[in-house]
């Protein structure tokens, strides 16, 4: 049985002091959610302090991006080993905002996935369509492209340590969300792609999250879908009460 996972993506929010305050609130309320994995992804500047606070807790620390080289003359970049050094357990890769604003491609996603796995970290690989692609009926075409080309040369053992996050770009930060049925259909499609690439047993073990305006009032309906295994939470993860309700609702 797949264990649900709820991850908060803080994006470019929270100073160190603000991050510490939020983590302390989360730790006090989420120490008994044994049936769900929980993670947060603060900005790079707050990873050290939040990592120290989360040490020994059940809340995992993650990063919002990574570079694929171990070290070198890559000004401004952060390596998988650096993230591991501050306590990160997972890394979000290929988020739609990275694709939109920072020229992330399937090729760079694939390089990052391989580097993160080699470092012993868990990649959360984001896939999803833009509004114009949805309106043109290209949702499944785009998702297939992201999955197949983002996971090139990823082995069966490696995919079992990988999480996929379906995030319809048109639903991120807009207040809109796919209906549970719509989201469930795309998640099922992703699992079918994994079955074709690997096998059914493997596909049934891979966790697939939903991301796109996840809130306390829609998490239960989303989680009721057979192929939805958790959520990648954006804006609501910046509010302790909302994120706690989402985690408990899962």
C-alpha positions in Angstrom: 0.0 0.0 0.0 1.3 3.4 -0.9 1.9 5.8 2.0 0.4 9.3 1.4 2.8 12.2 1.4 2.0 15.9 1.9 4.7 18.4 1.0 4.7 22.1 1.5 6.5 24.2 -1.1 7.2 27.6 0.4 8.6 29.0 -2.8 10.2 32.5 -2.3 8.6 33.1 1.1 9.8 33.3 4.7 12.9 34.8 6.3 14.9 32.6 8.6 13.0 33.9 11.7 9.7 33.4 10.0 10.6 29.9 8.9 11.7 29.0 12.4 8.4 30.2 13.8 6.4 28.2 11.2 8.4 25.0 11.8 7.9 25.2 15.5 4.1 25.5 15.0 4.1 22.5 12.6 6.2 20.4 15.0 3.8 20.9 17.9 0.8 19.8 15.9 2.0 17.1 13.5 3.9 14.8 15.8 1.1 12.1 15.7 0.4 11.9 12.0 1.9 8.4 11.7 -0.2 7.4 8.6 1.1 10.2 6.4 4.6 11.4 5.4 5.0 15.1 5.8 7.7 17.4 4.3 8.4 21.1 3.8 10.6 22.9 1.3 11.7 26.3 2.7 13.9 28.6 0.6 17.6 27.8 0.5 18.5 30.5 3.1 16.4 28.8 5.8 17.4 25.2 5.2 20.1 25.1 7.8 18.0 26.4 10.7 14.9 24.5 9.8 17.0 21.4 9.3 18.3 21.6 12.8 14.8 22.1 14.2 13.4 19.1 12.3 16.3 16.7 13.2 14.7 13.8 15.0 11.2 14.7 14.0 8.9 13.0 11.6 8.7 16.1 9.3 11.1 15.8 6.4 13.1 18.7 5.0 13.4 19.3 1.3 14.7 21.8 -1.2 12.9 23.5 -4.1 15.6 23.0 -6.7 19.1 21.6 -7.2 22.0 21.6 -9.7 23.2 18.3 -11.2 26.9 18.7 -10.6 28.6 17.7 -7.2 30.8 20.8 -7.1 32.5 23.3 -9.4 32.5 26.8 -10.8 28.7 27.1 -11.0 28.0 30.5 -9.3 24.7 30.6 -7.5 24.0 26.9 -7.7 23.5 24.3 -5.0 24.5 20.6 -5.3 22.7 17.5 -4.0 25.4 16.8 -1.5 25.1 20.3 -0.1 21.4 19.8 0.3 22.0 16.4 2.0 24.5 18.1 4.3 21.9 20.4 5.8 19.4 17.6 6.3 17.3 17.5 3.2 15.6 14.2 2.4 14.0 15.2 -0.9 14.2 17.8 -3.7 11.4 19.2 -5.9 12.5 19.1 -9.5 10.9 20.6 -12.6 8.3 22.7 -10.9 6.2 24.6 -13.5 7.6 27.9 -12.2 11.1 26.6 -12.8 10.0 25.6 -16.4 8.3 29.0 -17.0 10.7 31.5 -15.5 14.1 29.7 -15.5 14.1 27.7 -18.7 13.9 24.2 -17.0 13.5 21.5 -19.7 12.9 17.8 -19.6 16.6 17.4 -20.2 17.7 19.4 -17.2 14.9 17.7 -15.1 16.4 14.3 -16.1 19.9 15.4 -15.1 18.7 16.6 -11.8 16.7 13.5 -11.1 19.7 11.3 -11.7 22.0 13.5 -9.5 19.5 13.6 -6.6 19.0 9.8 -6.7 22.8 9.3 -6.8 23.1 11.4 -3.7 20.5 9.2 -1.9 17.8 11.8 -1.9 14.2 11.5 -3.1 13.3 13.5 -6.2 9.7 14.9 -6.5 9.3 15.2 -10.3 6.7 17.8 -11.3 4.7 17.3 -14.5 1.7 19.2 -15.8 0.1 21.3 -18.6 -0.4 25.0 -19.0 -3.8 26.6 -19.5 -3.5 26.9 -23.3 -2.4 23.3 -23.5 -5.4 22.2 -21.5 -7.7 24.2 -23.7 -6.2 22.6 -26.8 -6.9 19.2 -25.4 -3.2 18.4 -24.9 -3.1 17.5 -21.2 -2.2 13.9 -21.6 0.2 14.7 -24.4 2.1 17.1 -22.3 2.1 14.9 -19.2 3.4 12.0 -21.3 6.2 14.1 -22.6 7.2 15.3 -19.1 7.1 11.8 -17.6 8.8 9.9 -20.5 11.5 12.5 -21.1 12.1 13.5 -17.5 12.7 9.8 -16.5 15.0 8.8 -19.3 17.4 6.0 -18.0 15.8 5.9 -14.6 15.8 2.3 -13.5 13.1 0.3 -11.8 14.9 0.5 -8.4 15.3 4.3 -8.8 11.7 5.0 -9.8 10.6 3.3 -6.5 12.5 6.0 -4.7 10.9 8.7 -6.8 7.7 10.7 -6.3 5.8 12.3 -9.2 3.7 15.4 -8.7 1.0 16.2 -11.2 0.4 20.0 -11.1 -1.9 21.5 -13.7 -0.2 24.8 -14.2 -3.5 26.6 -14.7 -4.5 25.7 -11.1 -1.3 26.9 -9.4 -1.8 30.1 -7.4 -5.1 30.8 -9.2 -7.6 29.5 -6.7 -8.8 27.1 -9.4 -8.3 23.4 -9.0 -9.0 20.3 -11.1 -12.0 18.4 -9.9 -11.1 15.3 -8.0 -12.3 13.2 -11.0 -10.1 15.2 -13.4 -7.1 15.0 -11.2 -7.7 11.3 -10.6 -7.9 10.6 -14.4 -4.5 12.2 -15.0 -3.0 10.4 -12.1 -4.3 7.1 -13.5 -2.8 8.0 -16.8 0.6 8.6 -15.2 0.4 5.3 -13.5 -0.3 3.6 -16.9 2.8 5.3 -18.3 4.8 3.9 -15.5 3.4 0.4 -16.1 4.4 0.7 -19.8 7.9 1.8 -18.9 8.4 -0.6 -16.0 5.7 -3.1 -15.0 2.4 -3.1 -13.2 3.8 -4.0 -9.8 6.3 -1.2 -10.0 3.7 1.3 -11.2 1.4 0.4 -8.3 4.2 1.3 -5.8 5.1 4.7 -7.1 3.6 7.6 -5.2 1.9 10.4 -7.3 0.9 13.7 -5.7 -1.5 16.3 -6.8 -0.5 20.0 -6.8 -2.7 22.9 -7.7 -4.5 25.1 -5.2 -4.7 22.3 -2.6 -6.7 23.5 0.5 -8.1 22.0 3.7 -11.6 21.9 2.1 -10.6 19.8 -1.0 -7.9 17.5 0.4 -10.2 14.7 1.4 -12.0 14.6 -1.9 -8.7 14.5 -3.7 -7.3 11.8 -1.5 -10.3 9.7 -2.1 -9.2 9.2 -5.7 -7.5 5.8 -6.1 -4.3 7.0 -7.7 -3.8 10.2 -5.8 -1.2 9.6 -3.0 -0.8 13.0 -1.5 -0.4 16.7 -2.3 2.3 19.2 -3.2 0.9 22.3 -1.4 1.8 25.8 -2.3 0.2 28.9 -0.8 -1.7 27.0 1.9 1.6 25.6 3.3 2.6 29.1 4.4 -0.2 29.1 7.0 0.4 26.7 9.8 -3.3 26.0 10.5 -4.1 25.4 6.9 -1.2 23.0 6.3 -1.9 21.1 9.5 -5.5 20.6 8.4 -4.4 19.4 5.0 -1.9 17.0 6.5 -4.5 15.6 8.9 -7.2 15.5 6.2 -4.9 13.3 4.1 
